[in-house]
Amino acid sequence: MDPKQQNALTAIGVLTAWLSEPGGGNFAADQIHDLIAEGGDEAVADLLGGLVSVAGHLLVKTARATGRSEQEVLQDLAQKYVS
């Protein structure tokens, strides 16, 4: 499997753990800590790359589904964190 694909699948695993508990819970944090313990800085970089890839795909999918641009979707998301 391509490393980028593996990184995205790892990220999806962390997001799945996040969904399994209300508010994101500790399970996702535990998974992240385990990844860091096993792979150190490289594991962190791989996870971040996977999360960015997954976020990018979801951004494009959301933009297409809503008829808005990716930039508009990002701006809307940013407003939710600023307000």
PADO-909210 format. One record per atom (N, C-alpha, C, O): residue number from 1; x, y, z; atom name. Coordinates in steps of 0.2 Angstrom, whole numbers, m for minus. Layout:
<NUM, <X, Y, Z>, 'CA'>
...
***
This chain:
<1, <4, m6, 0>, 'N'>
<1, <0, 0, 0>, 'CA'>
<1, <4, 6, 0>, 'C'>
<1, <10, 6, 3>, 'O'>
<2, <2, 11, m4>, 'N'>
<2, <6, 18, m4>, 'CA'>
<2, <6, 21, 3>, 'C'>
<2, <1, 21, 6>, 'O'>
<3, <12, 24, 5>, 'N'>
<3, <12, 27, 12>, 'CA'>
<3, <7, 32, 13>, 'C'>
<3, <4, 33, 18>, 'O'>
<4, <5, 36, 8>, 'N'>
<4, <0, 41, 8>, 'CA'>
<4, <m7, 38, 10>, 'C'>
<4, <m11, 41, 14>, 'O'>
<5, <m8, 33, 6>, 'N'>
<5, <m14, 29, 8>, 'CA'>
<5, <m15, 26, 15>, 'C'>
<5, <m20, 27, 18>, 'O'>
<6, <m9, 24, 17>, 'N'>
<6, <m9, 21, 24>, 'CA'>
<6, <m10, 27, 29>, 'C'>
<6, <m13, 26, 34>, 'O'>
<7, <m7, 32, 28>, 'N'>
<7, <m7, 38, 32>, 'CA'>
<7, <m14, 40, 33>, 'C'>
<7, <m17, 42, 38>, 'O'>
<8, <m18, 41, 27>, 'N'>
<8, <m25, 42, 27>, 'CA'>
<8, <m29, 37, 31>, 'C'>
<8, <m34, 39, 34>, 'O'>
<9, <m28, 31, 30>, 'N'>
<9, <m31, 26, 33>, 'CA'>
<9, <m30, 26, 41>, 'C'>
<9, <m35, 25, 45>, 'O'>
<10, <m24, 28, 43>, 'N'>
<10, <m23, 29, 50>, 'CA'>
<10, <m27, 35, 53>, 'C'>
<10, <m29, 35, 58>, 'O'>
<11, <m27, 40, 49>, 'N'>
<11, <m31, 46, 51>, 'CA'>
<11, <m38, 44, 51>, 'C'>
<11, <m41, 47, 56>, 'O'>
<12, <m41, 41, 47>, 'N'>
<12, <m48, 39, 47>, 'CA'>
<12, <m49, 34, 53>, 'C'>
<12, <m54, 35, 56>, 'O'>
<13, <m44, 30, 55>, 'N'>
<13, <m45, 26, 61>, 'CA'>
<13, <m45, 31, 67>, 'C'>
<13, <m49, 30, 72>, 'O'>
<14, <m41, 36, 68>, 'N'>
<14, <m41, 41, 73>, 'CA'>
<14, <m48, 45, 73>, 'C'>
<14, <m51, 46, 79>, 'O'>
<15, <m50, 47, 67>, 'N'>
<15, <m57, 50, 67>, 'CA'>
<15, <m63, 45, 69>, 'C'>
<15, <m67, 48, 72>, 'O'>
<16, <m62, 39, 67>, 'N'>
<16, <m67, 34, 69>, 'CA'>
<16, <m67, 34, 77>, 'C'>
<16, <m73, 33, 80>, 'O'>
<17, <m61, 33, 80>, 'N'>
<17, <m61, 33, 87>, 'CA'>
<17, <m64, 39, 90>, 'C'>
<17, <m67, 39, 95>, 'O'>
<18, <m63, 45, 87>, 'N'>
<18, <m65, 52, 89>, 'CA'>
<18, <m73, 51, 89>, 'C'>
<18, <m76, 54, 94>, 'O'>
<19, <m76, 48, 84>, 'N'>
<19, <m83, 48, 83>, 'CA'>
<19, <m86, 43, 89>, 'C'>
<19, <m92, 44, 90>, 'O'>
<20, <m82, 38, 91>, 'N'>
<20, <m85, 33, 95>, 'CA'>
<20, <m87, 36, 102>, 'C'>
<20, <m90, 32, 106>, 'O'>
<21, <m84, 42, 104>, 'N'>
<21, <m86, 44, 111>, 'CA'>
<21, <m89, 51, 110>, 'C'>
<21, <m86, 55, 106>, 'O'>
<22, <m94, 53, 114>, 'N'>
<22, <m96, 60, 114>, 'CA'>
<22, <m91, 65, 115>, 'C'>
<22, <m87, 64, 120>, 'O'>
<23, <m90, 70, 111>, 'N'>
<23, <m85, 76, 112>, 'CA'>
<23, <m78, 74, 110>, 'C'>
<23, <m74, 77, 111>, 'O'>
<24, <m78, 68, 106>, 'N'>
<24, <m71, 66, 104>, 'CA'>
<24, <m68, 61, 109>, 'C'>
<24, <m64, 57, 107>, 'O'>
<25, <m69, 62, 115>, 'N'>
<25, <m67, 57, 120>, 'CA'>
<25, <m60, 55, 121>, 'C'>
<25, <m55, 58, 117>, 'O'>
<26, <m58, 51, 125>, 'N'>
<26, <m51, 49, 126>, 'CA'>
<26, <m48, 44, 122>, 'C'>
<26, <m42, 43, 121>, 'O'>
<27, <m53, 40, 118>, 'N'>
<27, <m51, 35, 114>, 'CA'>
<27, <m46, 37, 109>, 'C'>
<27, <m41, 34, 107>, 'O'>
<28, <m48, 43, 105>, 'N'>
<28, <m44, 45, 100>, 'CA'>
<28, <m37, 48, 103>, 'C'>
<28, <m32, 47, 99>, 'O'>
<29, <m37, 51, 108>, 'N'>
<29, <m31, 53, 111>, 'CA'>
<29, <m27, 47, 113>, 'C'>
<29, <m21, 48, 112>, 'O'>
<30, <m30, 42, 116>, 'N'>
<30, <m26, 36, 117>, 'CA'>
<30, <m23, 33, 111>, 'C'>
<30, <m17, 31, 111>, 'O'>
<31, <m26, 33, 105>, 'N'>
<31, <m24, 31, 99>, 'CA'>
<31, <m18, 35, 97>, 'C'>
<31, <m13, 32, 94>, 'O'>
<32, <m18, 41, 97>, 'N'>
<32, <m13, 46, 95>, 'CA'>
<32, <m7, 45, 100>, 'C'>
<32, <m1, 45, 97>, 'O'>
<33, <m8, 44, 106>, 'N'>
<33, <m2, 43, 110>, 'CA'>
<33, <1, 36, 109>, 'C'>
<33, <7, 36, 109>, 'O'>
<34, <m3, 31, 107>, 'N'>
<34, <0, 25, 105>, 'CA'>
<34, <4, 26, 99>, 'C'>
<34, <10, 23, 98>, 'O'>
<35, <2, 29, 94>, 'N'>
<35, <5, 30, 88>, 'CA'>
<35, <12, 34, 89>, 'C'>
<35, <17, 32, 86>, 'O'>
<36, <12, 39, 93>, 'N'>
<36, <18, 43, 95>, 'CA'>
<36, <23, 38, 98>, 'C'>
<36, <29, 38, 97>, 'O'>
<37, <20, 34, 103>, 'N'>
<37, <25, 30, 107>, 'CA'>
<37, <28, 25, 102>, 'C'>
<37, <34, 23, 103>, 'O'>
<38, <25, 22, 97>, 'N'>
<38, <27, 17, 93>, 'CA'>
<38, <32, 20, 87>, 'C'>
<38, <37, 17, 86>, 'O'>
<39, <30, 26, 85>, 'N'>
<39, <34, 29, 79>, 'CA'>
<39, <37, 35, 80>, 'C'>
<39, <40, 38, 75>, 'O'>
<40, <36, 39, 86>, 'N'>
<40, <39, 45, 87>, 'CA'>
<40, <37, 50, 82>, 'C'>
<40, <32, 51, 80>, 'O'>
<41, <42, 55, 81>, 'N'>
<41, <41, 61, 76>, 'CA'>
<41, <38, 59, 69>, 'C'>
<41, <34, 62, 67>, 'O'>
<42, <41, 53, 67>, 'N'>
<42, <39, 51, 60>, 'CA'>
<42, <31, 49, 60>, 'C'>
<42, <28, 51, 55>, 'O'>
<43, <29, 46, 65>, 'N'>
<43, <22, 44, 66>, 'CA'>
<43, <18, 50, 67>, 'C'>
<43, <12, 51, 64>, 'O'>
<44, <20, 56, 70>, 'N'>
<44, <16, 62, 71>, 'CA'>
<44, <16, 65, 64>, 'C'>
<44, <10, 67, 62>, 'O'>
<45, <21, 65, 60>, 'N'>
<45, <21, 68, 53>, 'CA'>
<45, <17, 64, 49>, 'C'>
<45, <13, 67, 45>, 'O'>
<46, <17, 58, 49>, 'N'>
<46, <13, 54, 45>, 'CA'>
<46, <5, 55, 47>, 'C'>
<46, <1, 55, 42>, 'O'>
<47, <4, 55, 53>, 'N'>
<47, <m3, 56, 55>, 'CA'>
<47, <m6, 63, 53>, 'C'>
<47, <m11, 64, 50>, 'O'>
<48, <m2, 68, 54>, 'N'>
<48, <m4, 75, 51>, 'CA'>
<48, <m5, 75, 44>, 'C'>
<48, <m9, 78, 42>, 'O'>
<49, <0, 72, 40>, 'N'>
<49, <m1, 71, 33>, 'CA'>
<49, <m8, 68, 31>, 'C'>
<49, <m11, 70, 27>, 'O'>
<50, <m9, 62, 35>, 'N'>
<50, <m15, 59, 33>, 'CA'>
<50, <m21, 63, 35>, 'C'>
<50, <m26, 63, 31>, 'O'>
<51, <m21, 66, 41>, 'N'>
<51, <m27, 71, 43>, 'CA'>
<51, <m28, 76, 38>, 'C'>
<51, <m34, 78, 36>, 'O'>
<52, <m23, 79, 35>, 'N'>
<52, <m23, 85, 30>, 'CA'>
<52, <m26, 82, 24>, 'C'>
<52, <m31, 85, 21>, 'O'>
<53, <m24, 76, 22>, 'N'>
<53, <m27, 73, 16>, 'CA'>
<53, <m34, 71, 17>, 'C'>
<53, <m38, 73, 12>, 'O'>
<54, <m36, 68, 22>, 'N'>
<54, <m43, 67, 23>, 'CA'>
<54, <m47, 73, 24>, 'C'>
<54, <m53, 74, 21>, 'O'>
<55, <m45, 78, 27>, 'N'>
<55, <m48, 85, 28>, 'CA'>
<55, <m49, 88, 21>, 'C'>
<55, <m54, 91, 19>, 'O'>
<56, <m44, 88, 17>, 'N'>
<56, <m44, 90, 10>, 'CA'>
<56, <m50, 87, 6>, 'C'>
<56, <m53, 90, 2>, 'O'>
<57, <m50, 80, 6>, 'N'>
<57, <m55, 77, 3>, 'CA'>
<57, <m62, 78, 5>, 'C'>
<57, <m67, 79, 1>, 'O'>
<58, <m63, 79, 12>, 'N'>
<58, <m69, 81, 14>, 'CA'>
<58, <m71, 88, 12>, 'C'>
<58, <m77, 90, 11>, 'O'>
<59, <m66, 92, 12>, 'N'>
<59, <m67, 99, 10>, 'CA'>
<59, <m70, 100, 3>, 'C'>
<59, <m75, 103, 1>, 'O'>
<60, <m67, 96, m2>, 'N'>
<60, <m69, 96, m9>, 'CA'>
<60, <m76, 93, m9>, 'C'>
<60, <m80, 95, m13>, 'O'>
<61, <m77, 87, m6>, 'N'>
<61, <m84, 84, m6>, 'CA'>
<61, <m89, 89, m3>, 'C'>
<61, <m95, 89, m6>, 'O'>
<62, <m88, 92, 2>, 'N'>
<62, <m93, 97, 5>, 'CA'>
<62, <m94, 103, 0>, 'C'>
<62, <m100, 105, m1>, 'O'>
<63, <m89, 105, m3>, 'N'>
<63, <m90, 111, m8>, 'CA'>
<63, <m94, 109, m14>, 'C'>
<63, <m99, 112, m16>, 'O'>
<64, <m93, 103, m16>, 'N'>
<64, <m97, 100, m22>, 'CA'>
<64, <m104, 99, m20>, 'C'>
<64, <m108, 100, m24>, 'O'>
<65, <m105, 96, m14>, 'N'>
<65, <m112, 95, m11>, 'CA'>
<65, <m116, 101, m10>, 'C'>
<65, <m122, 101, m11>, 'O'>
<66, <m112, 106, m8>, 'N'>
<66, <m116, 113, m6>, 'CA'>
<66, <m116, 118, m12>, 'C'>
<66, <m120, 123, m11>, 'O'>
<67, <m112, 117, m17>, 'N'>
<67, <m112, 121, m23>, 'CA'>
<67, <m108, 128, m21>, 'C'>
<67, <m108, 133, m24>, 'O'>
<68, <m104, 127, m15>, 'N'>
<68, <m100, 133, m13>, 'CA'>
<68, <m92, 131, m15>, 'C'>
<68, <m91, 125, m17>, 'O'>
<69, <m88, 136, m15>, 'N'>
<69, <m81, 135, m16>, 'CA'>
<69, <m78, 132, m10>, 'C'>
<69, <m80, 133, m4>, 'O'>
<70, <m72, 129, m11>, 'N'>
<70, <m68, 126, m5>, 'CA'>
<70, <m67, 132, 0>, 'C'>
<70, <m67, 131, 6>, 'O'>
<71, <m65, 138, m3>, 'N'>
<71, <m63, 144, 1>, 'CA'>
<71, <m69, 146, 5>, 'C'>
<71, <m68, 147, 11>, 'O'>
<72, <m75, 146, 2>, 'N'>
<72, <m81, 148, 6>, 'CA'>
<72, <m82, 143, 12>, 'C'>
<72, <m84, 145, 17>, 'O'>
<73, <m81, 136, 10>, 'N'>
<73, <m82, 131, 16>, 'CA'>
<73, <m77, 132, 21>, 'C'>
<73, <m79, 132, 27>, 'O'>
<74, <m71, 134, 20>, 'N'>
<74, <m66, 135, 25>, 'CA'>
<74, <m68, 141, 29>, 'C'>
<74, <m67, 141, 35>, 'O'>
<75, <m70, 146, 25>, 'N'>
<75, <m72, 153, 29>, 'CA'>
<75, <m77, 152, 34>, 'C'>
<75, <m77, 154, 39>, 'O'>
<76, <m82, 148, 32>, 'N'>
<76, <m88, 146, 36>, 'CA'>
<76, <m86, 142, 42>, 'C'>
<76, <m88, 143, 48>, 'O'>
<77, <m81, 137, 41>, 'N'>
<77, <m79, 133, 46>, 'CA'>
<77, <m75, 138, 51>, 'C'>
<77, <m75, 137, 57>, 'O'>
<78, <m71, 142, 49>, 'N'>
<78, <m67, 147, 53>, 'CA'>
<78, <m71, 151, 57>, 'C'>
<78, <m69, 152, 63>, 'O'>
<79, <m77, 153, 54>, 'N'>
<79, <m81, 157, 58>, 'CA'>
<79, <m84, 154, 64>, 'C'>
<79, <m85, 157, 70>, 'O'>
<80, <m85, 147, 64>, 'N'>
<80, <m88, 143, 69>, 'CA'>
<80, <m83, 143, 75>, 'C'>
<80, <m85, 142, 81>, 'O'>
<81, <m76, 144, 74>, 'N'>
<81, <m71, 143, 79>, 'CA'>
<81, <m70, 150, 82>, 'C'>
<81, <m67, 151, 87>, 'O'>
<82, <m71, 155, 78>, 'N'>
<82, <m70, 162, 80>, 'CA'>
<82, <m75, 165, 84>, 'C'>
<82, <m74, 168, 89>, 'O'>
<83, <m81, 163, 82>, 'N'>
<83, <m87, 166, 86>, 'CA'>
<83, <m88, 162, 93>, 'C'>
<83, <m93, 164, 96>, 'O'>
***
